[in-house]
Amino acid sequence: MKRLLTLLMLVMFSSMVLTACNTVAGAGKDVQKAGEKVSDKAQDCKDMKC
């Protein structure tokens, strides 16, 4: 019984860690895209002398 409980806890912990990694990676991609848009807009304004 102890072995089953330990295995169950290990599986639950592993699934939480993997889910968190995917969430953070997705958020990082969103922030990167937003930064690219800001950079592009700044370059456009620089070229047009806004």
Protein Blocks (a to p, Z undefined) as FASTA:
>chain_A
ZZmmmmmmmmmmmmmmmmmmmmmmmmmmmmmmmmmmmmmmmmmmmmnoZZ
